[in-house]
Amino acid sequence: MAEIKDRENALIMETTKGQVVIELLPDLAPGHVARIKELTREGAYDGVVFHRVIDGFMAQTGDVKFGNSSKPTFAPSRAGMGGSDKPDLKAEFSNANHARGTCSMARAQNPNSANSQFFICFDDAAFLNRQYTVWGQVIEGMDNVDKIKRGEPVQEPDKIVSLKVAADVK
């Protein structure tokens, strides 16, 4: 596994395609990192599908309401329309580049509408800079992200099997 400098600010994501390690960036987006860690520690992301995956662009997941394949509220046709029961977040835009492996929050048109959904960039997406909140960077397992099934919506989607804060993993 990749060397994790700060286990409290790293995530270990098991997907149906393999493990992905994400370094969190609390200096860039403290509110978003806190939310991601809060939902992670609640187990909210476990079982959530990658509902929108566009080749050459990004893989989107994190709809804990309609996108969790292990919950009775799972609705594949609605995945991507929900969030958590927590309030939306205030934007924390930065000059960070949306490069390959960047983790950023999905949102509606309102810049302050991010909640639980996020995406991982397959390639450079600089056109998103200063419009979406960057909160993390894949430091290992990008090859597994590359294997995630494409679609909009995805038929029989891949999912997050489990998401853990590295400090919580023995």
N, C-alpha and C positions, 0 to 999 in steps of 0.2 A: 504494500500500500504506500501511497505517496506520503512524504514526510509532512505531518500536520504540525504547524508551528503553534497554534493556539486551539486546543481541542474544544474550548467553549465557543469558538467562532469557526466551526467547520461542521459540515453535514456529511453523513454517509447515507447515500441513497441506493437501495437495492431495487433494481428495475427488473422487468421480465427479460431484459437483454443483458443484464450484468450490473456490476457496481459502478457508481459514480461518486466521486468525492468533490465537494464544493467548499471552497474557502469563502467565508462570509466577510463582508466589508462594512463593519459597523461605523467606521469613520465617514463613509460616504452616505449611508442611509440607516442611521440608528433606529428609527421607528419601524422601518420595513424589516430590518434584521430581527428586531425584537418580536415582531408579529410572526415571521417565519419560524423562529425558534419556539414561540408560544404554541403555535399550531402543530409543529413537529412534536413537541413534548406531550401534547394531548393525543397524538396518534392520528390526527385529522387527515394527514396525507396518505396514510397507509391504505392501499387499494384504489387510489385515485388514478384514473386513466389519462393518457396523453390524448386529448380530444381533438387537437388541431395541430397537425404536423406538416409543414410546408418545406419541401425539398429546397435546399440552398438558402433557407431563411431561418426557421426556428421550430422547436417542439414546445407546445403549450400544454400545461397541466395545472392542477391546483384547485379545480372546482370541487371543494369539499362538500357541497350541497348536492349537486346533480351528477357529479363525476366520480363518486366513490362507489366502485363496483361491489363493495362488500356491505353496502347499506341499503335499506328498503327505499330510500329516496333516489337511488340510482336511476337516471333517465337518460340513456344515450342520446336521444334527440334533443335534450336540453343541456347536455354537458357543455360548459363554457358560459352559461347564463347565470350561474350562481356563485356564491362566495361563502364566507363563514357567517356566523351570527354576530360577529364583532363589527364595530363601526369601520367605515372606510378610512383609509389612511391619507394624510396630507402628503402631497408630492414632495419628494426629496431629490429633485433633478440635480445632476452634476455634469462635469465635463468628461466623465468616464466614457470611453468608446465602447459601443456595442460590438465587440470583436467576437471571434469564434470562442465559444465556451462561456460567454457572459450570461449571467442569470439576472433577469430583469422582471419587474412586475407588469402584469397585464392590467389593463384598465379600460373603462368605457371612455367616451369623449371627454368627460370631465376629468381634468388632470388629478383631482383629488378623489378618485373613485377606485383606486387599487384596494384589494381586500385580501384575497388568498391565492388568486391565480398568478402564475408566473410562466416565463418561457426561458429556454436555453437557446442561444444563437448557434446555428450550424456554421455560419460564415459571417464575415463583416457586415454589419447592418448600421453603419454610421448615420444613416438618415433618421434613426431613432434617437440619436444623441440629444440630450437636454429635453427630451419629451417623455421619457419613461425612466423609472427609477431603477438604477443598477444596484443590486445588493449582494452579488456573489460572482464567483468565477470557478468554473470547473478546473480542478488541478489534477484530476486523474479520472479515466473512464470515458473520455470524450468519444472514443471508438465505440463504446456501448450506446451513447446518445445517438451516434450516427446510424445505428442499427434499428432505431425506433421506427415502427411502421408509419408510413405517410398517409395523409388523407385530410379532408376538410369537409365533412367529418371523417374520422378514421373508422373503418369497418374492422371489428374485432381488435380494438386498440391494445397497445402495450400499456403497462401501468407501473406505478410506484408500488412495489411490494411492501417496502418499509422505508421510512425516512427517520433518521436518528441524529441528534446532536452528538458529535464525536466524544465529548466529555462524558456522555451517558452510556457509552459502549465500553464494556470491560475488556 
